[in-house]
């Protein structure tokens, strides 16, 4: 089965055509500008890629309704639209791509693959917010987790690279969005993102963890409007808020040149990352394997080595020379390390293609 994978992000659409043995037959990346899907360019790209037997879409939020990939129909689309406000950077673009592909490829089965699926195995203790019971029941308030397609592939790849069971594993998806997952026996038992993709690590433009009292203080007496707060936490925080740029490459370069704001941004990013890795290890009662993936995780040795430098108490040791020279997929483990450390290319396309075939089997 030839599967067209459609990975729609907040600023891009990545198309990958894979055959039945996951050989990459074609690829095309398109820009999403001002939240608008380039439908004409998408149609042209489809003609260039060739025929497919199914389409698999990355959809960020599946809520509690979908705990596995599902074939798309009108009812599924309606349910997914109801979740837009919980993932406003990604869900609208994914649904726009679904609508476009259903028009452009009528009769071709389409499947939604969810970033929340991998985290549906979270135990109740990890998924529950300590909020009023009536709120939790009425609004289904719980930790959903995101980047699950990437975490699922990274955990599976870690098993291949270790030659068996990687043991207690923390996968670090570090891109424009960033999150960690604690994985045991292939199942997610803890993660850093929560009800929405705003919680957890410092990200490119998202703040990560913020005191809710601070948010209430800003809203109280009109210090900022709801719209200003929403835009600020989602688009103007994280690296952008600290260093004036959302690009980690620029942050690292400027930090190395002595720029104080960039140095603070990098230090805050790494500080939060170390702490969250330790929290994931606590959920696993230890750590055997640490995996970095995503654009920052794959290409920024300063982030990987900076995080590892604060994790020696867990037995993490990174070979500095191997880290600087690493090209995914590679092992970074230093001599004497009790934890194996890897950098792995993000291959959400392989995960989506596999889940699409299973859903249609």
C-alpha positions as CSV (number, residue, x, y, z in Angstrom):
1,X,0.0,0.0,0.0
2,X,1.4,3.3,-1.1
3,X,0.7,5.9,1.6
4,X,0.8,9.6,1.2
5,X,1.8,11.1,4.6
6,X,0.6,14.6,5.2
7,X,2.3,16.2,8.2
8,X,0.8,19.7,8.7
9,X,2.4,22.0,11.1
10,X,1.8,25.6,12.0
11,X,4.1,26.9,9.3
12,X,4.6,24.0,6.8
13,X,3.1,21.0,5.2
14,X,5.4,18.0,4.7
15,X,4.3,15.5,2.1
16,X,6.0,12.0,1.9
17,X,5.0,9.2,-0.3
18,X,6.0,5.7,1.1
19,X,5.6,2.3,-0.5
20,X,4.5,-0.8,1.3
21,X,8.0,-1.4,2.8
22,X,8.4,2.2,3.8
23,X,10.8,3.1,1.0
24,X,10.5,6.9,0.4
25,X,9.2,7.4,-3.1
26,X,8.9,11.2,-3.1
27,X,8.8,14.2,-0.9
28,X,7.7,17.8,-1.0
29,X,7.6,20.6,1.6
30,X,5.2,23.6,1.4
31,X,4.9,26.7,3.4
32,X,1.9,27.7,5.4
33,X,1.7,31.5,5.4
34,X,-0.5,33.4,7.8
35,X,-2.3,30.2,8.6
36,X,-3.5,29.6,5.0
37,X,-2.9,26.2,3.4
38,X,-1.5,26.7,-0.2
39,X,-4.1,24.5,-1.9
40,X,-2.9,25.2,-5.5
41,X,0.7,24.3,-4.6
42,X,-0.7,21.2,-2.8
43,X,-2.5,20.1,-5.9
44,X,0.6,20.6,-8.0
45,X,2.7,18.6,-5.5
46,X,0.3,15.7,-5.6
47,X,0.6,15.5,-9.4
48,X,4.4,15.4,-9.1
49,X,4.4,12.7,-6.4
50,X,2.2,10.3,-8.2
51,X,-0.7,7.9,-7.2
52,X,-1.3,6.7,-3.7
53,X,-3.6,4.1,-2.2
54,X,-4.2,5.9,1.1
55,X,-3.5,9.2,2.9
56,X,-2.4,9.5,6.5
57,X,-2.7,12.8,8.2
58,X,-0.9,14.0,11.4
59,X,-3.6,15.5,13.6
60,X,-2.4,17.0,16.9
61,X,-5.4,16.5,19.1
62,X,-7.7,13.5,19.3
63,X,-9.2,14.2,22.7
64,X,-10.6,11.2,24.6
65,X,-12.7,10.1,21.6
66,X,-9.8,8.7,19.6
67,X,-7.1,6.5,21.1
68,X,-5.9,5.1,17.8
69,X,-5.8,6.1,14.2
70,X,-9.2,6.4,12.6
71,X,-10.6,6.5,9.0
72,X,-11.8,10.0,8.3
73,X,-15.5,10.8,7.5
74,X,-17.7,13.7,8.1
75,X,-18.5,12.7,11.7
76,X,-14.7,12.4,12.5
77,X,-14.1,15.9,11.0
78,X,-16.9,17.4,13.2
79,X,-15.4,15.9,16.3
80,X,-11.9,17.1,15.4
81,X,-13.2,20.7,14.8
82,X,-14.5,20.8,18.3
83,X,-10.9,20.4,19.6
84,X,-9.5,23.4,17.6
85,X,-9.3,25.7,20.6
86,X,-7.1,23.2,22.5
87,X,-4.5,23.2,19.7
88,X,-5.0,26.4,17.8
89,X,-1.5,26.4,16.2
90,X,-1.9,23.0,14.5
91,X,-5.5,21.6,14.5
92,X,-7.0,24.2,12.0
93,X,-4.2,23.6,9.5
94,X,-4.5,19.8,9.8
95,X,-8.2,20.0,9.2
96,X,-7.7,22.3,6.2
97,X,-5.4,19.7,4.7
98,X,-7.9,17.0,5.3
99,X,-10.6,19.0,3.5
100,X,-8.3,19.8,0.6
101,X,-7.1,16.2,0.2
102,X,-10.7,14.8,0.3
103,X,-11.5,17.2,-2.6
104,X,-8.3,16.5,-4.5
105,X,-8.2,12.8,-4.1
106,X,-11.9,11.7,-4.0
107,X,-12.3,8.0,-3.3
108,X,-8.8,7.6,-1.7
109,X,-9.3,6.5,2.0
110,X,-7.9,9.0,4.5
111,X,-6.8,8.3,8.0
112,X,-6.2,10.6,11.0
113,X,-3.2,9.7,13.1
114,X,-3.0,11.5,16.5
115,X,-0.2,13.0,18.5
116,X,-2.3,12.2,21.6
117,X,-2.6,8.5,20.9
118,X,0.8,7.5,22.3
119,X,0.0,9.2,25.6
120,X,-3.4,7.5,26.0
121,X,-1.6,4.9,28.1
122,X,-0.8,7.4,30.8
123,X,-1.8,6.0,34.2
124,X,-4.5,8.0,36.1
125,X,-2.0,9.4,38.5
126,X,0.0,11.0,35.7
127,X,-3.0,12.2,33.7
128,X,-5.1,13.8,36.5
129,X,-5.0,17.5,37.3
130,X,-5.8,18.3,41.0
131,X,-8.7,20.5,40.1
132,X,-12.3,20.4,41.3
133,X,-14.0,17.1,40.4
134,X,-17.0,18.9,38.8
135,X,-14.6,20.8,36.5
136,X,-12.8,17.6,35.5
137,X,-16.0,15.8,34.7
138,X,-17.7,18.6,32.9
139,X,-14.8,19.7,30.7
140,X,-12.8,16.5,30.5
141,X,-9.8,18.2,32.0
142,X,-6.8,15.9,31.9
143,X,-3.3,15.6,30.6
144,X,-3.4,14.5,26.9
145,X,0.2,15.0,25.8
146,X,1.4,15.7,22.3
147,X,4.2,14.9,19.8
148,X,3.1,11.3,20.3
149,X,3.9,10.2,16.8
150,X,7.5,11.4,17.1
151,X,7.8,9.9,20.6
152,X,6.4,6.6,19.5
153,X,8.9,6.3,16.6
154,X,11.9,7.5,18.7
155,X,11.1,4.8,21.3
156,X,10.8,2.1,18.7
157,X,14.0,3.2,17.0
158,X,15.8,3.2,20.4
159,X,14.8,-0.5,20.7
160,X,16.4,-1.2,17.3
161,X,19.6,0.7,18.1
162,X,20.0,-1.0,21.5
163,X,19.3,-4.4,20.0
164,X,16.4,-5.2,22.2
165,X,14.6,-3.7,25.2
166,X,16.0,-0.1,25.8
167,X,14.7,-0.3,29.3
168,X,13.5,2.9,31.1
169,X,13.6,5.4,28.2
170,X,13.1,9.1,28.0
171,X,12.5,10.5,24.5
172,X,13.1,14.2,24.0
173,X,11.3,15.7,21.0
174,X,12.9,19.2,20.7
175,X,11.7,21.3,17.8
176,X,9.7,24.5,17.6
177,X,7.4,22.7,20.0
178,X,9.2,20.5,22.6
179,X,8.1,17.7,25.0
180,X,9.5,14.7,26.8
181,X,8.0,11.2,27.2
182,X,8.8,8.6,29.8
183,X,8.5,5.2,28.1
184,X,8.5,1.7,29.7
185,X,7.9,-1.5,27.7
186,X,6.9,0.7,24.7
187,X,4.2,2.5,26.7
188,X,4.1,6.1,27.7
189,X,3.8,6.5,31.5
190,X,4.5,10.3,31.8
191,X,4.9,13.3,29.5
192,X,5.6,17.1,29.9
193,X,2.8,18.5,27.8
194,X,-0.7,18.5,29.2
195,X,-4.3,19.6,28.3
196,X,-2.8,21.8,25.5
197,X,0.6,22.0,23.9
198,X,1.5,25.1,26.0
199,X,2.6,23.2,29.1
200,X,6.1,21.9,29.9
201,X,9.4,22.8,28.3
202,X,10.6,26.2,27.0
203,X,9.8,26.2,23.2
204,X,10.4,28.4,20.2
205,X,7.5,30.8,20.9
206,X,5.6,29.1,23.7
207,X,6.4,29.7,27.4
208,X,6.0,26.2,28.8
209,X,5.3,26.0,32.5
210,X,4.1,29.3,33.9
211,X,2.6,30.0,37.4
212,X,-1.2,30.2,36.9
213,X,-1.3,32.9,39.6
214,X,0.9,35.0,37.3
215,X,-1.6,34.5,34.5
216,X,-4.5,35.5,36.8
217,X,-2.6,38.6,37.9
218,X,-2.1,39.7,34.3
219,X,-5.8,39.2,33.5
220,X,-7.0,40.9,36.8
221,X,-8.0,44.5,36.4
222,X,-7.2,44.5,32.7
223,X,-3.4,44.5,32.8
224,X,-3.6,42.5,29.6
225,X,-6.7,41.4,27.6
226,X,-7.4,37.7,27.1
227,X,-6.4,38.0,23.4
228,X,-3.1,39.6,24.4
229,X,-2.4,36.9,26.9
230,X,-3.3,34.1,24.5
231,X,-1.1,35.6,21.7
232,X,1.8,36.3,24.2
233,X,1.9,32.8,25.7
234,X,1.6,31.1,22.3
235,X,3.5,33.4,19.9
236,X,5.8,35.8,21.8
237,X,7.2,33.7,24.6
238,X,9.9,30.9,24.9
239,X,13.1,31.6,22.9
240,X,11.3,34.5,21.1
241,X,10.5,36.2,24.4
242,X,13.9,35.7,25.9
243,X,16.2,36.3,22.9
244,X,14.0,38.0,20.4
245,X,14.3,35.1,18.0
246,X,12.5,31.7,17.8
247,X,15.4,30.1,16.0
248,X,17.7,28.0,18.2
249,X,20.5,28.1,15.7
250,X,20.6,31.9,16.0
251,X,20.3,31.7,19.8
252,X,23.3,29.3,20.0
253,X,25.4,31.4,17.6
254,X,24.7,34.7,19.5
255,X,25.2,33.1,22.9
256,X,28.7,31.9,21.7
257,X,29.4,35.4,20.6
258,X,28.7,36.8,24.0
259,X,25.1,38.1,23.6
260,X,23.6,38.2,27.1
261,X,20.0,37.8,26.1
262,X,20.8,34.8,23.9
263,X,22.9,33.2,26.7
264,X,20.1,33.6,29.1
265,X,17.6,32.0,26.6
266,X,19.9,29.0,26.1
267,X,20.6,28.6,29.8
268,X,16.9,28.8,30.7
269,X,16.0,26.3,27.9
270,X,18.7,23.8,29.0
271,X,17.9,24.3,32.7
272,X,14.2,23.5,32.2
273,X,15.2,20.5,29.9
274,X,17.4,19.0,32.6
275,X,14.8,19.3,35.3
276,X,12.1,17.7,33.1
277,X,14.3,14.8,32.1
278,X,14.9,14.2,35.8
279,X,11.2,14.3,36.4
280,X,10.6,11.7,33.6
281,X,13.3,9.5,35.1
282,X,11.5,9.7,38.5
283,X,8.3,8.4,36.8
284,X,10.3,5.5,35.5
285,X,12.2,4.8,38.8
286,X,15.5,5.4,36.9
287,X,16.9,5.8,33.4
288,X,18.5,3.5,30.9
289,X,18.2,5.2,27.6
290,X,17.9,8.9,26.6
291,X,16.9,9.8,23.0
292,X,17.1,13.2,21.4
293,X,15.0,14.0,18.3
294,X,13.4,16.9,16.5
295,X,15.1,19.8,14.7
296,X,16.8,21.1,17.8
297,X,17.4,17.7,19.3
298,X,19.1,16.4,16.1
299,X,21.1,19.5,15.2
300,X,22.2,21.3,18.3
301,X,25.1,19.7,20.2
302,X,25.1,22.6,22.7
303,X,21.6,21.6,23.8
304,X,22.3,17.9,24.1
305,X,25.6,18.2,25.9
306,X,24.2,21.1,28.1
307,X,21.3,18.9,29.2
308,X,23.5,15.9,29.8
309,X,26.0,18.0,31.9
310,X,23.3,18.4,34.6
311,X,22.2,14.7,34.6
312,X,25.4,13.0,35.8
313,X,23.6,12.0,39.0
314,X,21.4,9.8,36.8
315,X,24.4,8.2,35.2
316,X,24.2,10.2,31.9
317,X,27.6,10.8,30.2
318,X,27.9,12.1,26.7
319,X,31.0,11.8,24.5
320,X,31.7,15.4,23.6
321,X,33.5,14.6,20.3
322,X,30.8,12.2,19.2
323,X,28.1,14.7,20.1
324,X,29.7,17.5,18.1
325,X,30.1,15.2,15.0
326,X,26.8,13.3,15.3
327,X,24.6,12.8,12.4
328,X,21.3,11.0,13.2
329,X,21.0,8.1,13.9
330,X,24.0,8.0,16.2
331,X,25.0,7.0,19.7
332,X,26.6,9.6,21.9
333,X,27.3,7.5,25.0
334,X,30.6,8.2,26.8
335,X,32.7,5.6,28.4
336,X,31.5,4.9,31.9
337,X,28.0,6.2,31.3
338,X,25.2,4.1,32.9
339,X,22.7,5.5,30.4
340,X,22.9,5.0,26.7
341,X,22.3,8.3,24.8
342,X,21.2,8.5,21.1
343,X,20.3,11.2,18.6
344,X,17.6,9.9,16.2
345,X,16.1,11.5,13.1
346,X,12.4,12.4,13.6
347,X,10.4,10.1,11.3
348,X,6.8,10.8,12.0
349,X,6.1,9.8,8.4
350,X,7.0,6.1,9.2
351,X,4.8,6.1,12.2
352,X,1.9,7.7,10.4
353,X,2.2,5.3,7.4
354,X,2.2,2.3,9.8
355,X,-0.8,3.5,11.7
356,X,-2.6,4.3,8.4
357,X,-2.2,0.7,7.2
358,X,-3.3,-0.7,10.5
359,X,-6.4,1.5,10.5
360,X,-7.4,0.3,7.0
361,X,-6.4,-3.3,7.4
